[in-house]
Amino acid sequence: MLDVIAAMQYTAGESFNALLPILKRAGLEQVLSICELSGGLSNHNYKITTPAGSYVLRVNADAADSFCFREQERFYWQQLAQAKLAPALLWVSEDERYYLSDFIESDLIESAVASVAECAVIEHNVIDSERFQRKRFIHWPALERQTSAADFVLGQSSLGILYHGYSQQAYLNPEPWLMPIQQDKHPNSAANLLLELLLQLRELPTGSYAISITEQWQEYHQQMLAYQASLALTHDWSERVDKLLGIQIDIKHWCDDLAACLIKPQFCHRDLNPHNLLLKNNRLYCIDFEYATASHPLCELAVVLATHALTPAQQNELVTQYLSQHPYVTSHAVAAVPAAIDMYWVFACYWALLMAAQTEPSRSADYLAWFDCFWPLITQAS
């Protein structure tokens, strides 16, 4: 028994002793191992193994509580679990700091597209070497790639699909997005799986929670200004605030573009990056519902386009199929896709600053580094 305990302590580090009483409260007493999983930016996750099975214990970060409503999060988590689109939520601690859920062992996906350069080579058919023909299997998070609105538009242009920017002409002439395209030179199933998930999610009930993209921007902005006025924050933090203040006109234009094509909000997870998706039996499951609510349908599409390593042809197919006869946006919504991608990265920058303002200095620098990672992905940012 002592050997087992030593192994668990080695696996889980210093957190092991602190987690055992929590797991006991959750009804797990015969714990065989505790392994830290790849943690989220606003929470930490541990795989718990017992004789009866495997579970995930999530520890919520205090800093995220100011803009994550736990009752709302649990509502949507349970709704998606019932729809077989998320792991079952089994237990929540009284203080809402700890969540216990089923563990899903994610399958691998076949893929050979690993970089922007490879995508470009494949799309332009410059070479046809054996290394692009070999099958390789990766975990879903390995599909992560940060894509800006400019990257997206450039990729579509490489297919001969014209885009006229954020001008009125784009709204009047969205048809070029729907042109027939050549089949990917190196396809995988990622785009099809993502499309299937997006179509399933948009059919879910919205519940009583909702926020528009404009309202989210204003809420984050007011929180940022409140911290600026009340806290003695570092020069590094204030310097990044000034960057966001410098693009407020751009942000308003993007919000207006998105509002103009909205008919009705739908359920949105709002953070469908590769680390929040699990692949099992050829279907995707969602985790982390901290930002789930009813909102603009392009929120979901934008996150997928901004964070997944899809070829331009896959991106176009995803946009076309998702927006084809979409009941909650106008036929001109396709022209607002770049604006939705920009707003995803804008929100990411606000999030990084808000987390940095509420975190101890040793961790605050990490969130400022995330801001620096997100900032260049925003159009007009310099």
C-alpha positions in Angstrom: 0.0 0.0 0.0 2.8 2.4 0.8 4.3 1.7 -2.7 1.0 2.7 -4.3 0.8 5.9 -2.3 4.4 6.7 -3.2 3.5 6.2 -6.9 0.5 8.4 -6.6 2.5 11.2 -4.9 5.1 11.0 -7.6 2.5 11.2 -10.4 0.4 14.0 -9.0 3.1 15.9 -7.2 2.4 18.1 -4.2 -1.3 18.2 -5.0 -1.9 14.5 -4.1 -2.5 15.0 -0.3 -4.7 18.0 -0.9 -6.9 16.2 -3.4 -7.6 13.0 -1.4 -10.1 14.6 1.0 -11.8 16.3 -1.9 -12.1 13.0 -3.8 -13.5 11.3 -0.7 -16.2 14.0 -0.5 -17.0 13.2 -4.1 -17.4 9.5 -3.2 -14.0 8.2 -4.4 -12.1 6.5 -1.6 -10.1 3.7 -3.4 -7.9 6.0 -5.5 -5.2 4.1 -7.4 -3.6 7.1 -9.2 -3.8 10.8 -9.8 -2.3 12.2 -12.9 -2.3 15.8 -14.0 -3.8 16.3 -17.4 -2.9 19.0 -19.8 -4.5 21.9 -17.8 -6.6 24.6 -19.2 -5.6 28.3 -18.9 -8.3 29.0 -16.3 -8.5 25.6 -14.6 -6.5 22.5 -13.8 -7.6 18.9 -14.6 -6.5 15.6 -13.0 -7.2 12.1 -14.2 -8.4 10.0 -11.2 -8.2 6.2 -11.5 -10.1 3.9 -9.1 -11.0 0.2 -9.3 -14.4 1.2 -10.7 -13.1 3.4 -13.5 -11.5 6.7 -14.5 -12.7 10.2 -13.8 -11.6 13.8 -14.2 -11.4 16.2 -11.3 -11.3 19.8 -12.4 -10.1 22.6 -10.1 -11.4 26.0 -11.1 -9.1 29.0 -10.9 -10.3 31.8 -8.6 -9.4 34.5 -11.1 -11.9 33.1 -13.6 -14.8 33.5 -11.2 -15.3 37.2 -12.0 -16.4 36.4 -15.6 -17.5 32.8 -15.4 -20.9 32.0 -13.9 -20.7 28.5 -12.4 -24.5 27.9 -12.3 -24.7 28.8 -16.0 -21.7 26.6 -16.8 -23.2 23.6 -15.0 -26.5 24.1 -16.8 -25.0 23.9 -20.3 -22.6 21.1 -19.3 -25.5 18.9 -18.1 -27.5 19.8 -21.2 -24.7 18.7 -23.5 -24.0 15.6 -21.4 -27.7 14.6 -21.9 -27.3 15.1 -25.6 -24.2 12.8 -25.6 -22.0 15.8 -26.6 -20.0 16.0 -23.3 -18.8 13.8 -20.5 -21.3 13.3 -17.6 -20.9 15.8 -14.7 -21.0 13.6 -11.6 -20.3 15.9 -8.7 -19.8 19.5 -7.8 -18.3 20.7 -4.5 -20.3 23.1 -2.3 -18.0 26.0 -3.0 -18.1 25.2 -6.8 -14.3 25.0 -6.9 -14.2 21.2 -7.9 -16.0 19.3 -10.6 -15.9 15.5 -11.0 -16.8 14.1 -14.4 -16.4 10.9 -16.5 -13.1 10.4 -18.2 -13.2 9.9 -22.0 -10.0 8.4 -23.5 -9.7 10.4 -26.7 -9.0 8.5 -30.0 -6.4 9.5 -32.5 -7.2 11.1 -35.8 -5.4 10.6 -39.1 -3.7 13.8 -40.2 -0.6 15.0 -42.1 -1.2 18.7 -42.1 1.0 20.1 -39.3 1.9 23.6 -40.4 0.9 26.6 -42.4 3.7 26.0 -44.8 2.6 22.4 -45.4 -1.0 23.6 -45.9 0.2 26.0 -48.6 2.3 23.4 -50.3 -0.6 21.0 -50.4 -3.1 23.5 -51.6 -0.8 24.8 -54.4 0.2 21.2 -55.3 3.9 22.3 -55.5 5.2 18.9 -54.5 3.7 15.5 -54.1 6.3 13.7 -52.0 5.8 10.5 -50.1 5.8 12.2 -46.8 2.5 13.8 -47.6 1.1 10.4 -48.6 2.1 8.6 -45.4 -0.6 8.2 -42.8 0.1 9.5 -39.3 -2.2 9.6 -36.3 -2.3 12.4 -33.8 -4.2 13.5 -30.7 -6.9 16.1 -31.5 -5.0 18.9 -29.6 -2.2 18.5 -32.1 -4.5 20.1 -34.7 -4.1 23.4 -32.9 -3.0 26.3 -35.1 -3.5 30.0 -34.5 -5.2 31.6 -37.6 -5.9 35.3 -37.9 -8.7 36.8 -40.1 -6.0 37.8 -42.5 -4.7 34.3 -42.7 -8.2 33.0 -43.4 -8.9 35.5 -46.1 -5.5 34.8 -47.7 -6.2 31.1 -47.7 -9.5 31.6 -49.4 -7.8 33.9 -52.0 -5.4 31.0 -52.8 -8.4 29.0 -53.9 -9.5 31.8 -56.3 -12.2 32.8 -53.9 -12.3 36.6 -53.8 -13.0 38.6 -50.7 -13.7 42.3 -50.6 -12.8 43.1 -47.0 -15.2 44.6 -44.5 -16.7 47.0 -47.1 -20.3 47.3 -48.0 -19.4 45.6 -51.3 -18.7 42.4 -49.3 -22.2 42.3 -48.0 -23.7 42.8 -51.5 -21.6 40.2 -53.1 -21.0 37.2 -50.9 -21.4 34.6 -53.7 -17.7 34.1 -54.4 -17.4 32.3 -51.0 -19.8 29.6 -52.4 -17.8 28.8 -55.5 -17.0 25.2 -56.2 -13.6 24.2 -54.9 -11.1 21.4 -55.7 -10.9 18.5 -53.3 -8.1 18.8 -50.7 -4.8 17.3 -51.9 -4.5 15.7 -48.4 -7.9 15.5 -46.7 -8.6 14.3 -43.2 -11.9 13.9 -41.3 -11.3 16.9 -39.0 -13.5 19.3 -40.9 -16.3 16.8 -41.3 -16.3 16.0 -37.6 -16.2 19.7 -36.7 -19.1 20.4 -39.0 -21.2 17.6 -37.5 -20.5 19.0 -34.0 -21.4 22.6 -35.0 -24.7 21.5 -36.6 -25.6 19.5 -33.5 -24.8 22.3 -31.1 -26.9 24.9 -32.9 -30.0 22.8 -32.4 -29.6 22.8 -28.6 -32.0 24.9 -26.4 -30.5 28.2 -25.4 -31.8 28.3 -21.9 -32.3 31.7 -20.1 -28.7 32.9 -20.6 -27.6 35.1 -23.5 -25.0 37.8 -24.4 -24.3 39.5 -27.7 -20.8 40.0 -29.1 -21.2 43.8 -28.5 -22.4 43.2 -24.9 -19.4 40.8 -24.2 -17.0 43.4 -25.5 -18.5 46.1 -23.4 -18.6 43.9 -20.3 -14.9 42.9 -20.7 -13.9 46.5 -21.4 -15.7 47.9 -18.3 -14.0 45.3 -16.1 -10.6 46.2 -17.6 -11.2 49.9 -17.0 -12.3 49.2 -13.4 -9.2 47.3 -12.7 -7.1 50.1 -14.2 -8.7 52.6 -11.9 -8.7 50.7 -8.7 -5.6 48.5 -8.7 -1.9 49.3 -8.6 -1.1 47.3 -11.7 2.3 47.1 -13.4 3.5 49.2 -16.3 3.5 46.1 -18.5 -0.2 45.5 -17.8 -1.1 49.2 -18.5 0.9 49.2 -21.7 -1.2 46.4 -23.1 -4.4 48.1 -22.0 -3.3 51.0 -24.2 -3.0 48.7 -27.2 -6.6 47.6 -26.8 -7.8 51.2 -26.3 -6.1 52.0 -29.6 -8.4 49.7 -31.6 -11.8 50.5 -30.1 -13.0 51.9 -33.4 -12.1 48.7 -35.2 -13.8 46.6 -32.6 -17.0 48.6 -32.9 -17.0 48.1 -36.7 -16.5 44.3 -36.3 -19.3 44.2 -33.7 -21.6 46.2 -36.0 -20.8 43.8 -38.9 -21.8 40.9 -36.8 -24.9 42.5 -35.4 -26.1 43.3 -39.0 -26.3 39.6 -40.1 -27.8 38.2 -36.9 -31.4 37.0 -36.9 -31.5 35.1 -33.6 -28.9 33.9 -31.0 -28.2 30.2 -30.7 -26.4 28.0 -28.1 -22.6 28.7 -28.3 -19.8 26.9 -26.5 -17.6 29.9 -27.5 -14.3 28.1 -26.9 -14.2 25.1 -29.2 -10.4 25.1 -29.5 -8.7 21.7 -30.0 -7.9 21.4 -26.3 -11.6 21.5 -25.4 -12.6 18.7 -27.8 -12.4 14.9 -27.3 -12.7 12.4 -30.2 -14.3 9.1 -29.3 -15.9 6.5 -31.7 -15.7 9.0 -34.6 -17.6 11.8 -32.8 -16.5 14.9 -30.9 -17.3 15.7 -27.3 -17.0 19.1 -25.7 -15.4 20.0 -22.3 -15.0 23.3 -20.4 -18.2 25.3 -20.5 -17.1 28.4 -18.7 -18.1 30.7 -21.5 -21.1 28.8 -22.9 -24.3 30.8 -23.5 -26.7 31.9 -26.2 -24.9 34.2 -28.6 -24.0 34.9 -32.2 -23.8 31.7 -34.4 -20.6 33.0 -36.0 -18.9 32.7 -32.5 -18.8 28.9 -32.9 -17.5 29.0 -36.5 -14.9 31.6 -35.8 -13.3 29.7 -32.9 -12.9 26.6 -35.0 -11.4 28.5 -37.9 -9.1 30.5 -35.6 -7.7 27.5 -33.7 -7.7 24.4 -35.9 -5.1 23.5 -38.5 -7.5 23.2 -41.5 -6.5 23.7 -45.1 -8.1 26.6 -46.9 -10.3 24.1 -48.8 -11.4 22.6 -45.5 -12.1 26.0 -44.1 -14.2 26.9 -47.1 -16.2 23.7 -46.9 -16.8 24.3 -43.2 -18.0 27.8 -43.8 -20.2 26.9 -46.7 -21.9 23.9 -45.1 -22.4 25.6 -41.7 -23.9 28.8 -43.1 -26.0 27.1 -45.9 -29.6 27.8 -45.0 -28.6 28.7 -41.4 -31.8 29.7 -39.7 -30.3 32.3 -37.3 -28.2 34.5 -39.6 -28.9 36.3 -42.9 -27.5 35.2 -46.3 -24.8 37.9 -45.9 -23.3 36.4 -42.7 -20.5 34.8 -44.8 -19.0 38.3 -45.3 -18.8 38.7 -41.5 -16.7 35.6 -40.8 -13.4 37.5 -40.7 -14.9 40.0 -38.2 -15.9 37.1 -36.0 -12.4 35.7 -36.1 -11.0 39.1 -35.2 -13.4 39.4 -32.3 -12.4 35.9 -31.0 -8.8 37.2 -30.7 -10.0 40.5 -29.2 -11.8 38.6 -26.5 -8.7 36.5 -25.9 -6.7 39.6 -25.3 -9.2 41.0 -22.9 -9.4 37.6 -21.1 -5.6 37.6 -20.7 -5.5 41.1 -19.2 -8.4 40.3 -16.8 -6.8 37.1 -15.6 -3.4 38.9 -15.2 -5.1 41.6 -13.1 -6.5 39.1 -10.6 -3.5 36.7 -10.3 -0.4 36.8 -8.2 2.7 38.4 -9.9 4.4 35.1 -10.7 1.4 33.9 -12.7 0.4 37.4 -14.0 3.4 37.4 -16.3 2.2 34.2 -17.9 -1.2 35.8 -18.8 0.6 38.8 -20.2 2.6 36.5 -22.4 -0.6 35.0 -23.7 -1.8 38.6 -24.5 1.4 39.0 -26.5 0.7 35.8 -28.4 -2.9 36.8 -29.2 -2.3 40.5 -30.0 -0.6 40.0 -33.5 -3.6 37.9 -34.6 -5.9 40.9 -34.5 -6.4 42.9 -37.8 -5.0 46.4 -37.6 -3.0 45.5 -34.4 0.6 46.8 -34.6 
